Amino acid sequence: MADNTAKKAPKAAAGEGTALKLHHLRPAPGAKTAKTRVGRGEGSKGKTAGRGTKGTKARYQVPERFEGGAMPLHMRLPKLRGFKNPFKVEYQVVNLDKLSALYPQGGDVTVADLVAKGAVRDNAPVKVLGTGEITVKVSVTADKFSATAKEKIEAAGGSVTSA
């Protein structure tokens, strides 16, 4: 019988049968815990299911914006009032006293000259208003004029031209 025990199957080649494969991998024991299933009996969070005791929020879902029956914030705030005309033309204004300061000798006044001297910005219509006095003769070309500005410029010997 000693011979029988000595005869054993030859050992497998090194590495065979011990290769680690992807489907052999498992998380460490205790690393994964099962999701708590609330409301499934008294043994584990069964009675109130983590909702505390009584009250509206324990009985059904309440939106977060709900304020317990008080007037909600979105209804308390004032509404947008009025109307904004998208076609309104905003004029840049130049008064006569500014013109007399910029052109003490008189001469031709155009929108391009006013932009170059820094009185107005480019790419916006210009309106001349009648505040102040003008004593020199100026020939003004602008987009719009007030009635008093027209009168004062013409009274000083100047002329008015709409662009």
Beta strands, then each sheet from edge to edge (+ up, - down):
strand 1: 92-95
strand 2: 107-109
strand 3: 126-129
strand 4: 138-142
strand 5: 144-145
strand 6: 159-162
sheet 1: 1+ 3+ 5+
sheet 2: 2+ 4+ 6+
end
